[in-house]
Amino acid sequence: MSSSKERQRTRGEIACAECPRCDRQVPCSTCVKRGCSMLCPNGTMPPGKGSRFVGVAEEYLRHKAAKLEERMRSLEDALAILQVNTSTQPHPLLTNKWSDEEADSGIDTKPTMAESNLHGLIDSLGSLYLDGDPQSGTASFFGPSGGSEVRTRCLLLMLIPETSAPPTETQETEADYLPPLIRNLVQAFPLTPSGLPKEHIQEMIESYLPEMQRAVSLCEIYLKSLSWMFQVVSRQQIIDNLIPSIYRPGTRSLERPRYGPHDLALLFSVLALGALVDPTLPPYNAEARHYHLVARAALCMQSVLAERSVVTIKALHLMSMYYGMSGIESNAELYYSLLSLASQAALQVNKDPSLWGFEGREAYERRSYFWTLFSQSLWQSLATGRPPAIMPAVVDCQIPSDLDEATYQSGEIPISFGNWSSHFTKECLAPIIEATQAVKPPTYQTVLELDRKIREFSVPELPNSADFDRAPMVNRSFGPSAYKELTLLFLHRGFFAQAMGDFPSDPLRSPVGRSFMVAYQSASTLITMTNNQFELQPVLCSRVWRIWSFAFSAAVVIGIVAIRKLSIKLDPDPFEHLDKACTLFRDAAQTCIRAKTALPILLRLRQKAVHARMGPLQVHHASHNRSLKSSESKDEPDELDVFGGRTQLVTKFPKQIPGSSHHTSQLASSTETQNNLPNQRKDYQLDLMNIPEVQGV
């Protein structure tokens, strides 16, 4: 009621709050004569004789000081931005030095907590996801940078009923067709049961190998499609050495084989990934799942904890990649866990191999693979907001030299522009992880310095060679240019959310407004790059999961901007670019589970963006529509809070509903619990069905 009267006073429809009778101007003539025009129309003077004008002056000076302080902070940040582009030292005016008079005046110069946090992220611990009872239920943590994963997990529970899984959702193949000994190993993964007849089991596992020609073909497909981005195994290791050793010609030799169970697991893992990206096979095909199950059995024949080797680490690494590309969203945790396990096992090789006497090709392959694993571990840390398994401070492994690359990469698929990606990981990606994953959030000055470091890191030109032409065009989208855009996006995403929250209509007015522009421009570039590569290689692009994970993060940034009524004009237009992202994900959703999972969330953002663009008359007319009401529900989780990594607890409790086995979801912040979620979820489902794009998926 008070807000309604305030609007009426502002429009001059009723008298101001201080004067019962006035001319209804703003400020009114009575307030001007009494010297309190700054209060008109909604302010009032405090009661009490002799204190009326003192109170007015105090309130006026307080507001004036607040405005001047905001202006001062903006100028300080503008000066810091200019200084960081010209010097590594802070500007003298920003060193916070006090004069002797100020020091002797008795004024407490220690900044308050609010002032200390002014240029850092506040309340950005991330989200804890609990499935069931807090003590016995499963739990998953996503840090501040894992907002997109949280959005996918918690909001999708409200959008799609659990009893009706997406029709293209692939279920894990049961291992019932395998012999009991093999099936027990599959179920024991990644542990090793005791008392195994290893020789007999190894012979059984080898019987599942395909013909040698098919094995070589699948390995070639893997190397061509995936090894260009991260070379876990080389052509020489898998095709020239391992396959001839396992596929021994003629009768079996009486000598003990020179390969072990983990070598078999490595080969079957490569075959599984090769089958996943084989363009002649359907997505998420049974052949790939079969090879993966056999790889699990082979790995469990030998302890991955007590008898690990570099081959063991590579096998775990490839298995984690399979889970990421398997088309089953519930396998995401297995992907994170296995990659972390591989990284932990790799701590034995985080030292440079020359310290142990390795040299030549062996030293090169160890160094090259370590930086591949380290890079993926850091990208996983950014995507989930979890600390990496390998901390940058403990790394003492040299980066392969240009001479080593030229010597030992002959005939191989180029590894993301040679050793450029390793240098980028060391110089840019690792410092960002140390800053963003620390307990104390980084200051904005630190973010600006890291931003400058990323922009100054030069991008090499595309090599003009026959080997490079063998790499699919889709993989070039995640070359140096995309790496830089992704790094900038993750670096600025927290401050992007802060700028949007502090200044909803004009984030550029925020002291951290530069992060808003950097995050939006990087997100727009990533969507354009992904769209171009999908048009060139739709089959392969739809099967590489990381493309859609990063593209979804970029699309959420664009969607958050599109649903706000900004008073500034952006290029490209947020709504048009969000529409472009929705079209991209809708096309990819036909064959990509990751894109199909993210699509309802993007369409939800698009629906909100449409409502945000409506005029007042359109909004009034549409307010009778139930979908609009639910889209503006106060109980709905805010995209900006989720994406920005605000501290919150996401819990899912089972609750029986008559005639239904649905579960309800509860989304609560660290200080407030929301209610009425069963009805809210029903509204979400109705809204989703009203979106034309969803009906056609």
N, C-alpha and C positions, 0 to 999 in steps of 0.2 A: 504494500500500500504506500509506504514511504517513498519507494523508488518511483511509483507512478506520480506522486505529488511533485517530486523533484523534477521530473521531466516536464510537468505542467508549468512549474515555476520558470524553468529554463526557457520555455516557449512563450512566457509572458501570459499564460492563460489564467493564472491565479496570482494573488499577492505573494511577495517574497516571505521567507520564514521569519525575518526580523520585524517587518512592518506589516501590521494587520491591514493598513490601508496605504496603498501606494499607486503610482501611475503605471505599474506593471511593465516598466522598462528594465533592462538589464545593463548596468545597475540602475535602480530606481532613484529618483531625485531625493527622496527622504534619506536613503542610505548615504548618498553623496554629501548631503548637508551635514550629517552626523559624523562624517569621517570614517565610515565603515563600508565603503563601496566594495572592498575586497571580499566581504562576506556575502554580498548579494549574488544570487537569489536564495541559496539554500543554507547559508551559514547563519548562526545566531551568536550574540554576545553573551558571555557568562554572566550569571546573576551576581548581585552584591555591590554595595556602594563603594565607589572608588576603585573597583577592580575591573569595571567593564572595559575601559579603554586599554588598561594594562593587559587584560586577557586577549583583547583583539590584537594588540601589537605582538604579544608573544606568539599567538597562533600564526599571524602573518609572517613573522620573522622565521618561524620554524619551517613553514612551507617554502619561503624564499630560500632558506639555507639548503633545503633538500634539493630544490631545483638547481641551485648553483653547484652543489656537490655532484649531482648527476652530470652536469655539463663538464665539470672538472675531470671526472673519471673518463668521460668520452674523449676529451682532449688528451689525457694521459695515454690512453690506448692508441689514439691516432699517432701520437708522437712515438710510442713504442714500435708501432708497425713501420713507420718511416725509418727509425733508427736501426731496426733489425735488417733492413735491406741495404744499409750502407756501412754498418760496423758490427763487430761482435761484442762491443762494450755497451752497457746501458747508457742512456743519455744522462748528462749531469743533473737535469731537472727531475729525474726519476730515481735518484739514489736515496731520497728520503732523509737528507741531512737537516738537522735543526740548529738554529743559531743559539748562542749562549743565553740571550734573553729569553728565548722560548724554553730552554732547558731549566733556567732558574725560576721560571714563572710558576712552577708547581703543577703545570698541566700534565696530566698523564698522557704520554705520547704512545703508549702501547696500544696497538690496534685491537679493536673488538673482534669477536669471532665472526660477526657479519662482515666487517671490513676485510678480514683475512680471506674469507671465502668469496669475496666479490668477483675476483678474477679466476676462480677455480670452480670445479663442479661440486655441487652440493647434493647430498642424498642420492648418490649414484652408485650404490653397491650392486645393483643387478637384481635378479629374480631367483627365488628358490621354488622349484616345482615339486610338490608332494602329491603322490598318487596313493590316496588312502590314508591310513593311520600314520601320524607323524613318527611313531616309534618303529613300526614294522613295514610301512609302505615304502615304495621306491621313491628316491629323491634324485633330482637333477638340478644343478646350479648353472645359471647363465649370468656372466658378469655384465658390466655396463655396455660393452661392445657387442653383446649377444642379443640385442633387442629383437632382431629379425627372427631368430630362432624361438625366442619367447613368444613373439606374435604368432608364429606358425603353430606352436604347440597349444597355447592356452586359448586363443581366440577361435581356432578351428574346432575345438570342443563345443563351442557355443553355436557355430555355424552349421555343422554337419552332424546329424545323429550318429551315435556310435553303432547302432544296430544296422545301419545301412552304409557299409563301407563303400568307397568309390568303386564302380564296376571294374575299373582297370587296375585296382590294387592287386599286386601280385603276392600270393601267399607262398611262404617258404615250403619248398618241396620236402616231403617227409622222406626219411631215410629207411623206410620199411623194406624197400626193394634190395637193400644192401645186406650182405651176410651179417649174422649177429656180431662177430668180432669187429667188423668195420663199423657197424652201427653203434656199438658201445663206445668206440673211440670218437665218433662224431659227437655223441652226446656228452662225452667227458671233456670236450674242447674248452679251454686250452690246456687242461691238466693231463698228466700221463698216468694211467692206471698201472698197478704193479702186476708182475707175473705174466707179461705178454709174450706169446710165442712170436718174437719179432720177425724171424726169417720167414715164417709161414705167412704172417700178415703182410710183409713187404711184397711177397710174390702175389698175393691177392690184389694188393693195391696196383702193382704194375700191370695186372691183367686188365685194368680199366683204362690203360693208355690208348689213345686213338692210333690209327696208322701213322707212321712217321711223316708221310706227306701232309696229312691233316694237321699234325702237331706243328710242323714247320710253318704251314700256312697261317695257323692261329697266332703263332709267335710273331710272324711278320705283320699281321694285322695289329697286334698289340703295339709293336715297336713303332709302326707308322702312325697310329691313332693317338697313343697316350705317351709314349716315351719321349716325344718331342717336348712335352711340358715338364716332366719329371722322370729322369732316367734312373729307374731303380735297378734294372738289369740291362746289360749291354748286349748287342748282337753277338759279340764274340763269346760272352759267358753263356748265353742261353742256346744259341743255334750252333755255334762252332764247337763248343766244349761240352755242355751238359747233355744235349740231345744225342750226339754220337756216343757219349758214355753210357747213357741209359738204354738207347736202342742199339744194343750190341749186335752186329751182323752174325749170322750163322747160329750155331748152338751156343748155349750159355757156357761161359768159361767157369772152370772150377775155382779160379781165384776169387778172392773176396772183392765185391764191387768197390770201385773207388768213389762211390757216391753213397749218401746216407738217406735216412727218412726225410730230413729237412730239405735235401736237394729235390726229392720227389715232390714235397709240398710246394717248393718254389716253382717247379715246372707246371704242376696242376693249377697253381694260382695264376700263372701267366696264361694258361689255356682258358681259364675261366674268364679272365678279363678280355682276352682276345675274342671269345665267343660273345661276350656282352656287346662289343662294339663292331661285330661282324655285320656289315650292311646286308648280307644275304639271309640273315636270321632275324626273327622278330625280336622286339625289345624284351629284355628280361626273360630270355629263353631257357628251356629246360636243360639244354646242353651245358650252358654256363653254370647253372645251379648244381648239376651233377659233378662237374670238375671241382667246384668249390667244396662240396661235401667230401670228396675223396682227398682234397688238399688238407682239410681239417683232420681227417683220420691220419694222414701221413705225418702231420706235424705233431700229433699227440703220441706217436711212437717213441719220441725222444723228448725229454723234458726241455721246455723252452726257458725254464728258470735256472736249471743247473748245468745244462749242456748246450748252451747257446753259442752261436757263431755269427759271422756276418751274413751267412745264408739264412739263418734263423730270423735275423732282423728284417731282411728283405722279404721273406715269406710273410711275416706278420704285417709288414707295410703293405704288401700287395693285397692281403686279405682285408685290411681296413679299407682300401680303395674299393674292393668288391662290395663291401657292405654299404659304402656310400653310393654306389651305382646300382644297387640291387633292386631299387624300385619299391622298397618297403620302408616307410618312414620310421617305424619302430627300430630299424637297424641303425639309426643314426648314432645311438649311444654306443653300439658295438664298434662303429667306425671310429668314434672318439677314443674309446678304450683301447682298441688294438693299436692305433697310431701312438698313443701314449705309452703302451707297453713296449712297442718297438723302439721308441725314443729312450725309454728307461734302459732297455737292453743295450742300446747303442752307447751308453755312457762308457763302455769299455773302449770305444773307438773315437771318443771325442778329442783325444790327444792326437797330435800329428803322427802319422804312421812312420815317419823317419826316426822317431824316438825309439821305435822297436826294431829298427834295422830294415824296414821295408823300403824298397826303391823301385824305380821303373814303372811298369804298367800296374803292378799291385798297389803301389803307393798312390798312383793317380786315381785308380778306381775307388780306393777307400776314401780319399779326399772328396772326390766328385760325389759319391753317394752320400757321404755324411752331410754335405751342404744341401743336397736334395732333401734328405730327411729333416734336417734342421729347418729349412725353409717351410716345408709343409707343416711342421709342428708349430711354427710361429703363425702361419695363416690360420691354422685351426684355433689357436689361442685368440686371435682377433675375432674370428667368426663366432666363438662361443663365450668369449669374455673370461675364459679360464686360464690360469697360469700355464705356461708351456712346461712340458716335461724336461726339456733341456734349457737351462737358464743361460743367457748369453755370456754371463760372467765366467762360466766354467769352460768355455770353448777355447781350445788351443790347437785347432786344426787349420793348416794352411789352405788357401784357395789355390786350385790348380792354375799354373801359369799359362800364358798364351802359347808358349812353346809346347807344353804338355798337351794342351787342347789340339794343336795342329798335329802332334805326333800320334796320339792315341785315339783321336776321334775320327780317323779316316775310315770311311765306310759306315759310320754310325749316323743315326738321326741327330741333328744338332740339338743341344740341350738349352733351349730358351736363350739363344744368342750366346752360347758358350758360357764363359765364367762371369758374364755380366750379372746374371741373376744372383750368383753367390756374393759378388761385391755389393749388390743392392741389398741383399739380406743382411750383410754385416754392417753396412754403413747407414742404412735407413730403417729397415724393418725391425731389426733387433733393438735399436734405441727407442722406437715407438712402443714396442712391447714393454720395455723396462719402465717407460713413463706412464703408459695407460693402465698397466696391470698392477702398479704399485698401490700400497695401502692408502697413501696420501695422494689424492688426485694431482695431476700436473698443473702448474700455473699457466696462465694464458701466454706469458712470455716464453715458457718452454715450448708450448705448442707452436708458436710463431717461428721459433728457431728451428724446430724440426721441419716445419713447412718449407722454410727457405732451403734447408738441406736437401729435401726431396726434389724441389724444383731445380736446384743446381746440379743434380746428378744427371749427367748427360745420357741420352738414349742413343745406342749405336744404330748405324744404318743396317738395313736388311742385307745379309750376305748374298752375294750373287754367285751361287754354286749349285751344282747338280744335286748335292745332298740336301740342301735347303728346300729345293723344289719338291722333294719327296714328302715334306711335312705338309699335312692338310692345312688349308687356309683357316679352318676354324680355330686351330691352335694358336695362330698368330694374334688372335684377339686377346690372348692372355700373355702377350709379350711385354716388353718394357713399358710401352705407353699405358697399357691397362694396369700393370703393376703399380705405376705411379698414381694413376687415378684411384685405384682401390685403396692404396695406402693413405692418400689424402682424405678419402671419404671416411675411413675408419678413424683417422686422427682427429677430424673435426666434428664427428657426428654428435658427441656429447655437448659441445659448445653450440652446435647447430640447434639442438633441442633447447638449450638454455636461452639462446637468442629468440627463438620462436615463442617460448613461454613468457619471457620478460616483455617483449614488444610484439604482440600478436599481429598487429596491423602493419608494422614496418620494422622487421627484424634488423634492418640495416642501422637503425638508431641505437641498437644495443652496443655496449662496449666490445662485445665479441661478435659483432655483426659480420666481420670478415669470414668467420667460420660458416655462417649461413650461406654466403655466396659460394665459397669453395666447395662445401658439401653438395649444394644444388648443382653447380656446374659439373662436378665430377660424376654425380649420379646421372645427369643428362647425357654426358659423354659415354658412360658405360652402357646405358640403354641403347644408344645409337650403335655402338660397336657390336653389342650382342645381336641386335636386329640385323645388321649387315652380315655377320658371320652365319646367322641362322638361315638367311636367304641363300648363302653360298653353299653351306653344308648342313641341310636340315636334319638328315639322318644321324650323322655323327654328333652334331651339336646337341641334339635332344638327349643323347645318352651320356654326356659328360656332366655329372651332377654339379660340379663346382661352378660351372657357367651360370646355372640357374640360381644357385645359392647367392652368388654375388649380385646377379642381376635383380634378384628379389630385394636385397638390401637397398640397391639403387632405386628401384621402383617405389619402395616405401618412403624414401626421402622425397621423391617427387609427389607422391600422394599426399603426404603431410602438408606440403606447401599448397597443393591444389585445393585442399578442403578448407584452407584459411582465406578469409576475405582480406587480402593484402591491398594496401593502398599504393603499392609500387608495381611497376611493370617489369617483368622478367623475360629474358630471352634465353632459351625457348619458353613458350607459354606453358605453365605447369599443367593445365588441364589437357592441352593437346598432347603433351608428352606423356601424361598418365594414360590417355586414351591409346597412344602408341604402345605403351608397355602392356596394357591389357590385351591388345590385339596380338602382340608378340607371345604372351603367355597362353592365350587361348589357342593359337596355332600350335604351339609346342605341346600343349596339354593332351593332344591326340595320342602322343606316343611317350610323353615324359611325365612320370608320376610326380616328380618334384615340382614341375610347372603346374600340374593339375592341382596339387595341394595348395600352392600359393595363389592360384587364380581367384578363388572366392574372396580372399582377403583384399586383393587388388580391386576386384569389382565392387566390393563394399566401399573402399576408398573412393572409387569413381562415382558411386551413387551419392556419397556425401559431397563430393566436389560439384555434382550437378545441382544439388540443393543449395550449395554455397553461392552458386552463380545466379540463382533466381532473384528476381526483383521482389520488392515488398508485396506487391499484389499477387505475384505467383506463389510466394511463400504462404500468404494467407489462404489462397485457394487450395494449395497442396496440403495445408495443415490438417484437412479433413481426411487425408489419406493415412491409413494406419502405418504404412511403411515409413513415412516421414516422421511420424511421432516416435517410432521405435528407433529410428536412426539418430534422433536427438535425445535418446534416453540418458538420464543422468547416471544410470547404473552401468552404462557401457564403458569398458576400459578405454582410457584415452591413448590414442596411438602415439602421441608425443611422449608421454610418460614411459610407455613400454619401450619405444625405440631409443629413447634417451638413457635407458638403464636405471630408471628410478627404482629405489628399494621397494620391493613388494614380494608378497608371499602368494603363490598360486597353488591352490589346493583343489583336489578333486575327491569328493566323498560319494560313495555309493548310496543311492536313495531309491527305494522301490516305489514306483508309480503304478497305480492300478492299470492293468492291461498293457504295461510297457516295461521294458527292462533297461530304459535309458538311465544314464547317470546324470547327475547335476554337477555343475561346475561352479566354483566359487573363486572369484578374483578379489583379493584383499591387499591393500597396501600395508606397510608396517605399522600404521597407526589407526587404520579404519577398516572395518569389515562391511562388505556390501551385502544387501539382502535381496529377496524376491528374484533369485536367479532362475528358478524353473520357468516363470512367466517370461522373464527376459530372454531366455534361450528360445522359447517358442516364438517370440517376436522376431528373433534373428533368423530363424528358419523360414518364416513367412516372408521376411524381407528378401532373403536370398533367392527364394523361388520367384519373386517378382522381378528380378533382374533378367532381362532377355538373354544376356550372354550366358548365364548359368543354365537356362533351360536348354540351350543348344549344345552344352558340353556333354 
